[in-house]
Amino acid sequence: MLIYLYFVDTPVDKEKFEKIYLLYRAKMFYVANKVLHDTYGAEDAVQNAFISIARNISKIDDADSRRTQAYVTVAARNSAYDIIKRKIPTEELKDYNLTNAELDRALDDIC
């Protein structure tokens, strides 16, 4: 977690990031693994998502909010898509999008 805190400036933001990390890392891994079907790739996606979250931590008001949960979930999902895009040429990409209902069900399963 120390590498992520490099991107965070204030002690308040560091505390907020730590709370987000502890609250949502398992959920983010679940979402990324659901997209990638690869545990190692999912771990990479979550790490990349946390770097993005750390860079934008000042935009997050409350670590416990539903809005923050949605933000970190989308960050993990998008990071997983980025990994897919790097591995597969564009013309071979399949539709990997989860519908909002599928994503909500997945989140409810792990909550």
C-alpha positions as CSV (number, residue, x, y, z in Angstrom):
1,M,0.0,0.0,0.0
2,L,3.0,2.3,0.4
3,I,3.4,2.8,-3.3
4,Y,-0.2,4.1,-3.5
5,L,0.4,6.6,-0.7
6,Y,3.1,8.2,-2.8
7,F,0.4,9.7,-4.9
8,V,-1.5,11.1,-1.9
9,D,-0.5,14.4,-0.4
10,T,-2.4,15.2,2.8
11,P,-2.8,13.1,5.9
12,V,-6.6,13.3,5.6
13,D,-6.4,12.0,2.0
14,K,-4.0,9.2,3.1
15,E,-6.5,8.1,5.8
16,K,-9.3,8.2,3.3
17,F,-7.3,6.2,0.8
18,E,-6.4,3.5,3.4
19,K,-10.1,3.2,4.3
20,I,-11.1,2.8,0.7
21,Y,-8.4,0.2,0.2
22,L,-9.5,-1.8,3.1
23,L,-13.2,-1.5,2.3
24,Y,-13.2,-2.2,-1.4
25,R,-10.2,-4.2,-2.5
26,A,-12.0,-7.5,-2.4
27,K,-15.0,-6.1,-4.3
28,M,-12.7,-4.6,-6.9
29,F,-10.9,-7.9,-7.3
30,Y,-14.2,-9.7,-7.8
31,V,-15.3,-7.3,-10.5
32,A,-11.9,-7.4,-12.3
33,N,-11.8,-11.2,-12.1
34,K,-15.4,-11.4,-13.4
35,V,-14.2,-9.4,-16.5
36,L,-10.8,-11.1,-17.0
37,H,-11.4,-14.6,-15.7
38,D,-7.7,-14.5,-14.6
39,T,-6.6,-14.0,-11.0
40,Y,-3.2,-12.6,-11.9
41,G,-4.7,-10.2,-14.4
42,A,-7.4,-9.2,-11.9
43,E,-4.7,-8.4,-9.3
44,D,-2.9,-6.2,-11.9
45,A,-6.2,-4.4,-12.7
46,V,-6.9,-3.7,-9.1
47,Q,-3.5,-2.3,-8.6
48,N,-3.8,-0.1,-11.6
49,A,-7.2,1.0,-10.4
50,F,-5.8,1.9,-7.0
51,I,-3.1,4.0,-8.5
52,S,-5.8,5.9,-10.4
53,I,-7.9,6.3,-7.3
54,A,-4.9,7.6,-5.3
55,R,-4.2,10.2,-8.0
56,N,-7.8,11.4,-7.7
57,I,-8.4,10.9,-4.0
58,S,-9.2,14.6,-3.4
59,K,-12.3,14.2,-5.6
60,I,-13.8,11.6,-3.2
61,D,-15.7,13.0,-0.3
62,D,-16.8,10.0,1.8
63,A,-15.1,6.6,1.7
64,D,-18.3,4.8,2.9
65,S,-20.7,6.3,0.4
66,R,-22.5,4.4,-2.4
67,R,-21.0,6.8,-4.8
68,T,-17.5,5.9,-3.8
69,Q,-18.3,2.2,-4.1
70,A,-19.6,2.8,-7.6
71,Y,-16.5,4.8,-8.4
72,V,-14.0,2.2,-7.3
73,T,-16.0,-0.6,-8.9
74,V,-16.0,1.2,-12.3
75,A,-12.3,2.0,-11.8
76,A,-11.5,-1.8,-11.4
77,R,-13.8,-2.7,-14.3
78,N,-12.2,-0.1,-16.6
79,S,-8.7,-1.2,-15.6
80,A,-9.6,-4.8,-16.4
81,Y,-10.9,-3.7,-19.9
82,D,-7.6,-1.8,-20.4
83,I,-5.7,-5.1,-19.8
84,I,-7.9,-6.9,-22.3
85,K,-7.3,-4.1,-24.8
86,R,-3.5,-4.5,-24.4
87,K,-3.7,-8.2,-24.9
88,I,-6.1,-8.6,-27.8
89,P,-6.1,-6.6,-31.1
90,T,-9.1,-4.3,-31.4
91,E,-10.9,-6.2,-34.1
92,E,-10.9,-9.4,-32.0
93,L,-12.5,-7.8,-28.9
94,K,-15.7,-9.4,-27.8
95,D,-18.4,-7.6,-25.9
96,Y,-17.1,-7.9,-22.3
97,N,-19.5,-5.3,-20.9
98,L,-21.5,-6.2,-17.8
99,T,-24.9,-4.7,-17.6
100,N,-25.6,-2.5,-14.6
101,A,-28.0,-5.2,-13.3
102,E,-25.2,-7.9,-13.5
103,L,-22.7,-5.6,-11.8
104,D,-25.2,-4.8,-9.0
105,R,-25.9,-8.5,-8.5
106,A,-22.2,-9.3,-8.4
107,L,-21.7,-6.5,-5.8
108,D,-24.7,-7.8,-3.7
109,D,-23.2,-11.3,-3.8
110,I,-20.0,-10.3,-2.2
111,C,-21.5,-7.7,0.3
